[in-house]
Amino acid sequence: MGKPKIVGIGELLWDVLPAGRRLGGAPVNFAFYAQEQGAEACIVSAVGQDASGDELLGGIAALGLGVRAVQRNAHPTSTVEVTLDAAGVPAYRIREQVAWDYIERTAEADAAVAGAAVVCWGSLAQRNAVSRRTILALVDAAPVGCLRLFDINLRLNYYDERIVRDSLERADILKLNEDELPVVARFFGLEGAAERVVAQLVERFSLRYVVFTEGGRGSRVTAADGRTSYLATPRVEVADTVGAGDAFTATFAASLMQGLPMEECHRRAGAVRPCRVRDRSEEHTSELQSH
């Protein structure tokens, strides 16, 4: 049996952090960590026909990730300015009208999802109607048995109730955090403690799992049959939390594809540390800039 194919769909960009420029976007983070867990991983997105896009594609390819379904278009390659607070928690300034706002459905994109075991997408790349239409069509085109994972990833004002609803109606797994849960609860008129809201989401949208993270406190996975798994967050020194949720989500999904029990998938996801993708991208960027 070959490696399970896992596809990340959505934004692709340069994160501009205080320490420098790094490969960014939830799909590349998700794909990288899925690959670390033994999956074959690729990305569906778009970059510009510019030097920044050349470097971004080169950096992703150097990580071993599939880029055939990353399109080039006339819009600029995206950059996101990231600032960190004292606890390493990021805030984002996200430019608009960039390449990933205009992801088209192409033969390469269809091929990417055709044999997928998991497709993962979020809300941010759906801020523009062009990419939203493409993302939902690709999710719908994924094969029977493919696990559809909606990592909600709410950013600034780039979401609304319709975006969230349309994705939840297609999802098997929902991943969200303590800031996002109250927003989703408000959209759908759900009340009660976090555990009750999660249980209502599972029932209302026929979800197989909801993965709920609470930052430094812990995380909980709730299954459709009512089983739950709770883990306290290990105490570690935090440099920054950029990509932490993507690492968690990718490890959980890839572990599910290995047939592991929910509790073991959760344990593995909670143990992963989000550093290697950024370290490796920095090495590649340094090589590019030295030539």
Protein Blocks (a to p, Z undefined) as FASTA:
>chain_A
ZZdddddeddddddddfkbccdedjklmmmmmmmmnopacdddddddddfklmmmmmmmm
mnopafklpccdfbdcddddddddfkopacddddehifklmcccdfklmmmmmmpcbdcd
dfklmmpmklmmmmmmmmmmpcehiacdddfkpghjlccfklmmmmmmmpmbdcddfklm
mmmmmmnopacdfklmmmmmmmmnopabdcddehjnbccdddfkopacdddddddddfbf
ghklmmmmmmmmmmmmnopafklmmmmmmmpccfklmmmmmmmmmmmmmZZ
